[in-house]
Every structure is written in C-alpha cells, then in structure tokens.
C-alpha cells in the first residue's frame, strides 16, 4: 500500500459553482498555483467544489476574493 504524506492546505469553499470557477479564473490571472478540488469529506460546502492552495497564501487569497467580489463560504486550514 502506498502511503501519502499529509500536508496542511488552505481550502476555500463556495456556495455556488460559478463562484468556484470565478476563483479559478482570478487565481490563474494572479499567479496562484492552487487548483479546484472536490470538497474534502471532512468539511461540507454548498456547491461541492473548493479551491486548494498553500496555507501561507491565506491572507493574499482572502484579499483578492474580497477585491474581486467573489463570494466564498469559508477559508479553512485542513490537513489532507
């Protein structure tokens, strides 16, 4: 069996799929290296999609979300 090393990530959840895709577009334009993922089973979210990125990007991502008026549900640090 292959064992993965777990890591702490920043997870951003959204109420809508449209907001998740807005995040993806904004993130690519801003140079973030994260990606869209299914919402981890440890948490729940409205649309089933989330953004995963490095945990040290939390303040920068939150600021960008607010500046771009992208509605998000919550930002969570989660080890997965």
C-alpha positions in Angstrom: 0.0 0.0 0.0 1.3 3.5 -0.9 1.2 5.9 2.0 0.8 9.6 1.2 2.3 12.2 3.4 -0.4 14.6 4.6 0.0 18.3 4.4 -1.8 21.3 5.7 -3.6 23.2 2.9 -5.8 26.3 2.6 -9.2 25.2 1.4 -11.7 27.8 0.2 -15.3 26.7 -0.1 -18.1 28.3 -2.2 -21.9 28.4 -2.2 -22.0 28.2 -6.0 -20.1 26.5 -8.8 -20.0 29.9 -10.6 -18.0 31.4 -7.7 -15.6 28.4 -7.7 -14.9 29.0 -11.4 -14.5 32.7 -10.8 -11.9 31.9 -8.2 -10.1 29.6 -10.6 -10.0 32.3 -13.3 -8.9 35.0 -10.9 -6.2 32.8 -9.4 -4.7 32.0 -12.7 -4.6 35.7 -13.6 -3.0 36.5 -10.2 -0.4 33.7 -10.5 -1.7 31.4 -7.7 -0.6 27.8 -8.1 -3.6 26.2 -6.4 -6.4 24.3 -8.1 -10.1 23.4 -7.9 -10.8 20.2 -6.0 -13.9 18.3 -4.8 -14.8 19.5 -1.3 -12.9 17.2 1.2 -15.3 14.9 3.1 -14.0 16.4 6.4 -16.0 19.5 5.6 -19.2 20.4 3.7 -19.9 23.1 1.2 -22.8 24.3 -0.9 -21.5 23.5 -4.4 -19.2 20.6 -3.9 -16.1 22.4 -5.3 -13.3 24.1 -3.4 -10.0 25.8 -4.1 -6.9 24.3 -2.6 -3.7 26.3 -2.2 -0.6 26.7 0.0 -1.6 27.7 3.5 0.7 30.7 3.5 -1.4 32.3 0.8 -4.5 32.7 3.0 -4.3 36.5 3.6 -3.5 37.2 -0.1 -6.3 34.9 -1.4 -8.8 36.4 1.0 -7.9 39.9 0.0 -8.2 39.0 -3.7 -11.6 37.3 -3.2 -12.9 40.4 -1.5 -11.4 42.8 -4.0 -13.0 40.8 -6.9 -16.3 40.4 -5.1 -16.2 36.6 -5.3 -18.5 35.2 -2.7 -16.9 32.3 -0.8 -18.3 30.2 2.0 -15.3 29.9 4.3 -11.5 29.6 4.3 -10.2 26.6 6.3 -6.8 25.2 7.0 -7.1 21.4 6.7 -4.5 18.6 6.7 -5.2 16.2 3.8 
